[in-house]
């Protein structure tokens, strides 16, 4: 679940994992449709992605891995987050917390 996701490197890794049989799903904030958005790239590479249908802003920044690890924080997977912004990432290992996010 991500507010904005333009990082091609992360999208390529997710597509690679999908091609190896790992199930990858994504939810994007609808207002972030742009030519830089990775939505179309992931969809074209077999990843099940959808646009958020909530009429309000989905401002989440969450990756859930294997229902046991959560990556969250202020980090949006974007070039600006990697190179310009002062972002933070929190990695939480635990099925209970991951279950709450799911």
DSSP file (Angstrom, degrees, kcal/mol; ACC not computed):
  #  RESIDUE AA STRUCTURE BP1 BP2  ACC     N-H-->O    O-->H-N    N-H-->O    O-->H-N    TCO  KAPPA ALPHA  PHI   PSI    X-CA   Y-CA   Z-CA
    1    1 A X              0   0    0      0, 0.0    61,-3.0     0, 0.0     2,-0.4   0.000 360.0 360.0 360.0 123.2    0.0    0.0    0.0
    2    2 A X  B     -aB  28  61A   0     25,-2.3    27,-1.5    59,-0.2    59,-0.2  -0.995 360.0-149.4-147.9 140.9    1.6    3.2   -1.0
    3    3 A X  S    S+     0   0    0     57,-1.8     2,-0.4    -2,-0.4    26,-0.4   0.956  94.6   2.0 -67.5 -52.7    0.8    6.8   -1.5
    4    4 A X        -     0   0    0     56,-0.2    73,-0.5    24,-0.1     2,-0.4  -0.999  64.4-180.0-140.2 137.5    3.3    7.3   -4.3
    5    5 A X        +     0   0    0     -2,-0.4    33,-2.2    27,-0.2    34,-0.2  -0.857  24.1 140.0-143.2  99.6    5.6    4.7   -5.9
    6    6 A X        +     0   0    0     71,-1.8     2,-0.8    -2,-0.4    72,-0.2   0.377  30.6 122.8-120.7   0.0    7.9    5.8   -8.7
    7    7 A X     >  -     0   0    0     70,-2.4     4,-2.1     1,-0.2     5,-0.2  -0.537  39.8-169.4 -71.5 107.9   11.1    3.8   -7.9
    8    8 A X  H  > S+     0   0    0     -2,-0.8     4,-2.9     1,-0.2     5,-0.2   0.878  84.1  58.0 -64.9 -38.1   11.8    1.8  -11.0
    9    9 A X  H  > S+     0   0    0      2,-0.2     4,-1.7     1,-0.2    -1,-0.2   0.915 109.8  42.5 -61.2 -44.0   14.5   -0.3   -9.2
   10   10 A X  H  > S+     0   0    0      2,-0.2     4,-2.3     1,-0.2    -1,-0.2   0.908 114.4  51.5 -69.1 -41.1   12.0   -1.4   -6.5
   11   11 A X  H  X S+     0   0    0     -4,-2.1     4,-2.5     1,-0.2    -2,-0.2   0.902 108.6  51.7 -62.0 -40.8    9.3   -2.1   -9.1
   12   12 A X  H  X S+     0   0    0     -4,-2.9     4,-2.3     2,-0.2    -1,-0.2   0.892 109.0  50.4 -63.4 -39.2   11.8   -4.2  -11.1
   13   13 A X  H  X S+     0   0    0     -4,-1.7     4,-2.4     2,-0.2    -2,-0.2   0.915 110.7  48.9 -65.6 -42.3   12.6   -6.3   -8.1
   14   14 A X  H  X S+     0   0    0     -4,-2.3     4,-2.4     2,-0.2    -2,-0.2   0.906 111.7  49.3 -63.2 -41.0    8.9   -6.9   -7.3
   15   15 A X  H  X S+     0   0    0     -4,-2.5     4,-2.2     2,-0.2    -2,-0.2   0.895 110.1  51.7 -64.8 -39.4    8.4   -7.9  -11.0
   16   16 A X  H  X S+     0   0    0     -4,-2.3     4,-0.9     2,-0.2    -2,-0.2   0.924 109.9  48.7 -61.8 -45.0   11.3  -10.2  -10.8
   17   17 A X  H ><>S+     0   0    0     -4,-2.4     5,-2.3     1,-0.2     3,-0.8   0.917 110.1  51.6 -61.6 -43.2    9.9  -11.8   -7.6
   18   18 A X  H ><5S+     0   0    0     -4,-2.4     3,-1.8     1,-0.2    -1,-0.2   0.903 106.2  54.5 -59.3 -41.9    6.5  -12.2   -9.3
   19   19 A X  H 3<5S+     0   0    0     -4,-2.2    -1,-0.2     1,-0.3    -2,-0.2   0.722 105.3  54.8 -66.5 -19.8    8.2  -13.9  -12.3
   20   20 A X  T <<5S-     0   0    0     -4,-0.9    -1,-0.3    -3,-0.8    -2,-0.2   0.311 129.6 -93.9 -95.1   6.8    9.8  -16.4   -9.8
   21   21 A X  T < 5S+     0   0    0     -3,-1.8     2,-0.4     1,-0.3    -3,-0.2   0.454  80.0 137.6  98.4   0.7    6.4  -17.4   -8.3
   22   22 A X      < -     0   0    0     -5,-2.3     2,-0.5    -6,-0.2    -1,-0.3  -0.677  56.7-123.7 -78.5 130.3    6.3  -15.0   -5.4
   23   23 A X        -     0   0    0     -2,-0.4     2,-0.4    -3,-0.1    24,-0.1  -0.652  33.2-175.9 -78.2 122.6    2.8  -13.5   -5.1
   24   24 A X        +     0   0    0     -2,-0.5    24,-1.4    22,-0.2     2,-0.3  -0.978   4.5 177.4-122.2 130.9    3.0   -9.7   -5.1
   25   25 A X  E     - c   0  48A   0     -2,-0.4     2,-0.3    22,-0.2    24,-0.2  -0.940   4.7-171.6-129.3 152.1    0.0   -7.4   -4.7
   26   26 A X  E     - c   0  49A   0     22,-2.0    24,-2.1    -2,-0.3     2,-0.4  -1.000  17.1-160.2-148.6 149.6   -0.2   -3.7   -4.5
   27   27 A X  E     - c   0  50A   0     -2,-0.3   -25,-2.3    22,-0.2     2,-0.3  -0.997  18.9-165.6-126.7 126.1   -2.6   -0.8   -3.8
   28   28 A X  E     -ac   2  51A   0     22,-2.4    24,-3.3    -2,-0.4     2,-0.4  -0.841  28.9-107.4-112.3 147.0   -1.8    2.7   -5.1
   29   29 A X    >   -     0   0    0    -27,-1.5     3,-1.8   -26,-0.4    28,-0.1  -0.612  28.7-138.2 -68.8 125.3   -3.3    6.0   -4.2
   30   30 A X  G >  S+     0   0    0     -2,-0.4     3,-1.4     1,-0.3    -1,-0.1   0.829  98.1  63.2 -58.4 -36.6   -5.5    7.0   -7.2
   31   31 A X  G 3  S+     0   0    0      1,-0.3    -1,-0.3    -3,-0.0   -28,-0.0   0.621  91.0  69.9 -66.6 -10.0   -4.3   10.7   -7.1
   32   32 A X  G <   +     0   0    0     -3,-1.8     2,-0.3   -29,-0.2    -1,-0.3   0.262  62.1 133.9 -95.2  13.2   -0.8    9.6   -7.9
   33   33 A X    <   +     0   0    0     -3,-1.4     2,-0.3     3,-0.1    -3,-0.0  -0.484  31.0 132.5 -61.8 123.3   -1.4    8.5  -11.5
   34   34 A X  S >  S-     0   0    0     -2,-0.3     3,-0.8     1,-0.0    -2,-0.0  -0.961  72.8 -93.2-161.3 172.2    1.4    9.9  -13.5
   35   35 A X  T 3  S+     0   0    0     -2,-0.3    -2,-0.1     1,-0.2    -1,-0.0   0.699 124.1  52.8 -68.8 -16.9    3.9    9.0  -16.2
   36   36 A X  T 3  S+     0   0    0      2,-0.0    -1,-0.2     3,-0.0    -3,-0.1   0.615  82.9 111.6 -91.5 -14.2    6.4    8.2  -13.4
   37   37 A X    <   -     0   0    0     -3,-0.8     4,-0.3    -5,-0.1     3,-0.3  -0.294  63.0-143.9 -63.5 143.0    4.1    5.9  -11.5
   38   38 A X  S  > S+     0   0    0    -33,-2.2     4,-2.6     1,-0.2     5,-0.3   0.420  74.8 100.5 -88.7   0.5    5.1    2.2  -11.5
   39   39 A X  H  > S+     0   0    0    -34,-0.2     4,-2.6     1,-0.2     5,-0.2   0.935  84.1  42.8 -52.7 -56.3    1.5    0.9  -11.6
   40   40 A X  H  > S+     0   0    0     -3,-0.3     4,-2.7     1,-0.2    -1,-0.2   0.894 112.8  53.7 -62.1 -41.2    1.4    0.1  -15.3
   41   41 A X  H  > S+     0   0    0     -4,-0.3     4,-0.9     2,-0.2    -1,-0.2   0.936 111.8  44.7 -58.5 -47.5    4.9   -1.4  -15.3
   42   42 A X  H ><>S+     0   0    0     -4,-2.6     5,-2.5     1,-0.2     3,-0.8   0.929 113.1  50.2 -65.0 -44.3    4.0   -3.8  -12.5
   43   43 A X  H ><5S+     0   0    0     -4,-2.6     3,-1.7    -5,-0.3    -1,-0.2   0.918 108.2  52.9 -59.9 -43.1    0.7   -4.7  -14.1
   44   44 A X  H 3<5S+     0   0    0     -4,-2.7    -1,-0.3     1,-0.3    -2,-0.2   0.721 107.7  54.0 -64.9 -19.9    2.4   -5.4  -17.4
   45   45 A X  T <<5S-     0   0    0     -4,-0.9    -1,-0.3    -3,-0.8    -2,-0.2   0.090 126.6 -96.8-104.0  21.5    4.7   -7.8  -15.5
   46   46 A X  T < 5S+     0   0    0     -3,-1.7     2,-0.4     1,-0.3    -3,-0.2   0.505  76.0 141.3  84.9   5.2    2.0   -9.8  -14.0
   47   47 A X      < -     0   0    0     -5,-2.5     2,-1.1    -6,-0.2    -1,-0.3  -0.667  54.6-125.3 -83.6 133.8    1.8   -8.1  -10.6
   48   48 A X  E     +c   25   0A   0    -24,-1.4   -22,-2.0    -2,-0.4     2,-0.3  -0.681  45.5 162.3 -80.6 102.5   -1.8   -7.7   -9.2
   49   49 A X  E     -c   26   0A   0     -2,-1.1     2,-0.3   -24,-0.2   -22,-0.2  -0.928  14.3-175.5-122.9 147.7   -2.1   -4.0   -8.5
   50   50 A X  E     -c   27   0A   0    -24,-2.1   -22,-2.4    -2,-0.3     2,-0.4  -0.939  28.0-112.5-136.3 159.2   -5.2   -1.9   -8.0
   51   51 A X  E     -c   28   0A   0     -2,-0.3   -22,-0.2   -24,-0.2     2,-0.1  -0.761  43.8-104.0 -87.7 139.3   -6.0    1.8   -7.5
   52   52 A X        -     0   0    0    -24,-3.3   -22,-0.2    -2,-0.4    -1,-0.1  -0.395  26.2-160.5 -61.5 136.4   -7.4    2.7   -4.1
   53   53 A X        +     0   0    0     -2,-0.1     2,-0.2   -24,-0.1    -1,-0.1   0.404  52.8 116.8-102.2   0.9  -11.1    3.2   -4.3
   54   54 A X        -     0   0    0      1,-0.1   -24,-0.2     2,-0.1     4,-0.2  -0.515  66.3-137.4 -67.3 133.0  -11.4    5.2   -1.0
   55   55 A X  S    S+     0   0    0     -2,-0.2     2,-0.2     2,-0.1    -1,-0.1   0.627  85.1  68.5 -70.5 -10.2  -12.6    8.7   -1.8
   56   56 A X  S    S-     0   0    0      1,-0.1     2,-0.4     0, 0.0    -2,-0.1  -0.505 103.7 -77.5-100.6 172.9  -10.1   10.1    0.7
   57   57 A X        -     0   0    0     -2,-0.2     2,-0.9   -28,-0.1    -1,-0.1  -0.574  33.0-147.7 -75.8 125.0   -6.3   10.1    0.4
   58   58 A X        +     0   0    0     -2,-0.4   -29,-0.1    -4,-0.2    -6,-0.1  -0.831  22.7 174.7 -88.9 105.7   -4.6    6.8    1.1
   59   59 A X        +     0   0    0     -2,-0.9   -56,-0.2   -56,-0.1    -1,-0.1   0.071  26.5 136.4-104.0  23.3   -1.4    8.0    2.6
   60   60 A X        -     0   0    0    -58,-0.1   -57,-1.8   -57,-0.1   -56,-0.2  -0.292  35.5-170.9 -70.5 155.0    0.0    4.6    3.6
   61   61 A X  B     +B    2   0A   0    -59,-0.2    12,-0.5   -58,-0.1     2,-0.4  -0.674  36.4 139.0-142.7  82.4    3.6    3.6    3.0
   62   62 A X        -     0   0    0    -61,-3.0     2,-0.4    -2,-0.2    10,-0.2  -0.992  32.9-174.1-139.3 132.0    3.6   -0.1    3.8
   63   63 A X  E     -D   71   0B   0      8,-2.5     8,-3.0    -2,-0.4     2,-0.5  -0.994  12.4-162.4-117.6 133.0    5.2   -3.3    2.4
   64   64 A X  E     -D   70   0B   0     -2,-0.4     2,-0.5     6,-0.2     6,-0.2  -0.976   7.7-162.9-116.8 123.9    4.1   -6.6    4.0
   65   65 A X  E >>  -D   69   0B   0      4,-3.1     3,-2.2    -2,-0.5     4,-1.9  -0.932  65.9 -23.9-116.1 122.7    6.4   -9.5    3.3
   66   66 A X  T 34 S-     0   0    0     -2,-0.5    -1,-0.2     1,-0.3    32,-0.0   0.745 107.2 -78.1  53.4  28.9    5.4  -13.2    3.8
   67   67 A X  T 34 S+     0   0    0      2,-0.2    -1,-0.3     1,-0.1    32,-0.2   0.749 129.2  72.3  54.7  25.7    2.8  -12.1    6.3
   68   68 A X  T <4 S+     0   0    0     -3,-2.2    26,-3.7     1,-0.3     2,-0.4   0.482  83.7  58.0-143.2 -11.4    5.5  -11.7    8.9
   69   69 A X  E  <  -DE  65  93B   0     -4,-1.9    -4,-3.1    24,-0.2     2,-0.4  -0.990  57.3-165.9-127.6 134.3    7.6   -8.6    8.1
   70   70 A X  E     -DE  64  92B   0     22,-2.8    22,-3.1    -2,-0.4     2,-0.5  -0.970   3.4-166.5-118.3 130.0    6.3   -5.0    7.8
   71   71 A X  E     +DE  63  91B   0     -8,-3.0    -8,-2.5    -2,-0.4     2,-0.2  -0.977  32.0 140.2-113.0 121.1    8.3   -2.2    6.3
   72   72 A X  E     + E   0  90B   0     18,-2.6    18,-3.5    -2,-0.5     2,-0.3  -0.812   3.4 105.5-147.2-177.3    6.7    1.2    7.0
   73   73 A X  E    S- E   0  89B   0    -12,-0.5    16,-0.2    -2,-0.2   -12,-0.1  -0.933  85.8 -47.7 133.9-156.8    7.5    4.7    8.0
   74   74 A X  S    S+     0   0    0     14,-0.8     2,-0.3    -2,-0.3    15,-0.1   0.535  94.8 119.2 -88.8  -6.6    7.5    8.0    6.1
   75   75 A X        -     0   0    0     13,-1.5     2,-0.4   -14,-0.1    -2,-0.1  -0.430  43.5-168.3 -69.4 123.4    9.4    6.5    3.1
   76   76 A X        -     0   0    0     -2,-0.3     2,-2.3   -74,-0.1     5,-0.2  -0.919  36.3-112.8-100.2 136.4    7.7    6.6   -0.3
   77   77 A X  S    S+     0   0    0    -73,-0.5   -70,-2.4    -2,-0.4   -71,-1.8  -0.461  75.7 119.8 -72.9  82.4    9.5    4.4   -2.8
   78   78 A X  S  > S-     0   0    0     -2,-2.3     4,-1.7   -72,-0.2     5,-0.1  -0.909  77.4-110.7-139.8 163.3   10.5    7.4   -5.0
   79   79 A X  H  > S+     0   0    0     -2,-0.3     4,-2.4     1,-0.2     5,-0.3   0.905 118.4  53.6 -62.2 -42.8   13.7    8.9   -6.3
   80   80 A X  H  >>S+     0   0    0      1,-0.2     5,-3.0     2,-0.2     4,-2.8   0.895 106.6  51.6 -61.8 -39.4   13.2   12.0   -4.1
   81   81 A X  H  45S+     0   0    0      1,-0.2     6,-0.4     3,-0.2    -1,-0.2   0.888 114.7  44.0 -63.4 -37.5   12.8    9.8   -1.0
   82   82 A X  H  <5S+     0   0    0     -4,-1.7    -2,-0.2     1,-0.1    -1,-0.2   0.836 130.7  19.0 -74.3 -33.6   16.1    8.1   -1.9
   83   83 A X  H  <5S+     0   0    0     -4,-2.4    -3,-0.2    -5,-0.1    -2,-0.2   0.706 133.0  17.2-115.3 -24.0   18.1   11.2   -2.8
   84   84 A X  T  <5S+     0   0    0     -4,-2.8    -3,-0.2    -5,-0.3    -4,-0.1   0.740  97.8  77.7-124.9 -37.3   16.6   14.4   -1.4
   85   85 A X  S   <S-     0   0    0     -5,-3.0     2,-1.0     1,-0.1   -10,-0.0  -0.315  73.8-121.4 -81.6 162.2   14.0   13.8    1.4
   86   86 A X        +     0   0    0     -2,-0.1     2,-0.2   -12,-0.0    -1,-0.1  -0.796  51.6 168.4 -99.9  87.8   14.7   13.0    5.1
   87   87 A X        -     0   0    0     -2,-1.0     2,-0.3    -6,-0.4   -14,-0.0  -0.582  24.0-150.5-103.4 160.3   12.8    9.8    5.2
   88   88 A X        -     0   0    0     -2,-0.2   -13,-1.5     2,-0.0   -14,-0.8  -0.969   3.3-160.6-130.1 151.7   12.6    7.0    7.8
   89   89 A X  E     -E   73   0B   0     -2,-0.3     2,-0.5   -16,-0.2   -16,-0.2  -0.996   1.0-164.5-130.5 134.9   12.0    3.3    7.5
   90   90 A X  E     -E   72   0B   0    -18,-3.5   -18,-2.6    -2,-0.4     2,-0.6  -0.984   4.8-160.9-119.3 125.9   10.9    0.9   10.2
   91   91 A X  E     -E   71   0B   0     -2,-0.5     2,-0.5   -20,-0.2   -20,-0.2  -0.940   9.2-170.7-109.5 120.7   11.2   -2.8    9.7
   92   92 A X  E     -E   70   0B   0    -22,-3.1   -22,-2.8    -2,-0.6     2,-0.6  -0.949   8.4-158.9-116.2 123.8    9.0   -4.9   12.1
   93   93 A X  E     +E   69   0B   0     -2,-0.5   -24,-0.2   -24,-0.2     2,-0.2  -0.903  47.0  99.5-102.1 116.7    9.4   -8.7   12.3
   94   94 A X     >  -     0   0    0    -26,-3.7     4,-2.4    -2,-0.6     5,-0.2  -0.534  60.8-137.8 165.5 126.5    6.3  -10.4   13.7
   95   95 A X  H  > S+     0   0    0      1,-0.2     4,-2.7     2,-0.2     5,-0.2   0.855 104.1  57.0 -62.5 -36.2    3.3  -12.2   12.3
   96   96 A X  H  > S+     0   0    0      2,-0.2     4,-1.6     1,-0.2    -1,-0.2   0.944 110.9  41.4 -64.1 -47.4    0.9  -10.5   14.8
   97   97 A X  H  > S+     0   0    0      2,-0.2     4,-1.8     1,-0.2    -2,-0.2   0.930 115.1  51.3 -65.8 -44.3    1.8   -7.0   13.6
   98   98 A X  H  X S+     0   0    0     -4,-2.4     4,-2.5     1,-0.2    -2,-0.2   0.895 107.5  54.6 -58.8 -39.9    1.9   -8.1    9.9
   99   99 A X  H  < S+     0   0    0     -4,-2.7    -1,-0.2     1,-0.2    -2,-0.2   0.868 104.3  53.7 -61.7 -37.3   -1.6   -9.6   10.4
  100  100 A X  H  < S+     0   0    0     -4,-1.6    -1,-0.2     1,-0.2    -2,-0.2   0.893 110.4  47.1 -64.7 -39.3   -2.9   -6.3   11.7
  101  101 A X  H  <        0   0    0     -4,-1.8    -2,-0.2     1,-0.3    -1,-0.2   0.909 360.0 360.0 -68.4 -41.4   -1.6   -4.6    8.6
  102  102 A X     <        0   0    0     -4,-2.5    -1,-0.3    -5,-0.2    -2,-0.2   0.529 360.0 360.0 -61.0 360.0   -3.1   -7.2    6.3
